[in-house]
Amino acid sequence: MKSGTALQPLVELHTFSVRTERAPQFLDITEKVKETVERTGIKQGIVTVFTRHTTAAIRINENEPLLLADMEEFLKRLAPKDLYYRHNDFEIRTHNMTEDECPNAHAHCQHLILGASETIPVVEGKLALGRWQRIFLVELDRPREREVCVQIIGF
């Protein structure tokens, strides 16, 4: 960088869809996020991976099959599907209802613990993930298409 010149950061937003098969389910989206970052040409910055859903999460963890099964079971114990939830009682619920509404309060409660996004540094054009770290979309509700937003900010 030349002395006295200011660089303007680039800001790019990309989206892609992911088809889920069950809940809970951890889907490794790391390669798709890597490809998205590489296409931007940004060498230094940050990337935020975000899901626009309240019953799907974005988390960083290890992609080891037994661990993934353990985490799925943990989520089921944390907020079991078969408990009574007022959100699922369609005789009393009056807000945010749709024609195809399904009982999914357990998924919202699980999401409360997990969250909707992760932010990762970009260094020399690559995600600065640790050796075992992977980015997951976590389905908490039911099989369907999910939207993932990837915003990259940097130089």
PyMOL commands that set and color helices and strands:
alter all, ss='L'
color gray80, all
select helices_A, chain A and resi 30-40+65-78+86-88+105-114
alter helices_A, ss='H'
color red, helices_A
select strands_A, chain A and resi 10-19+25-28+44-51+56-62+117-123+126-127+133-139+145-154
alter strands_A, ss='S'
color yellow, strands_A
deselect
rebuild
show_as cartoon
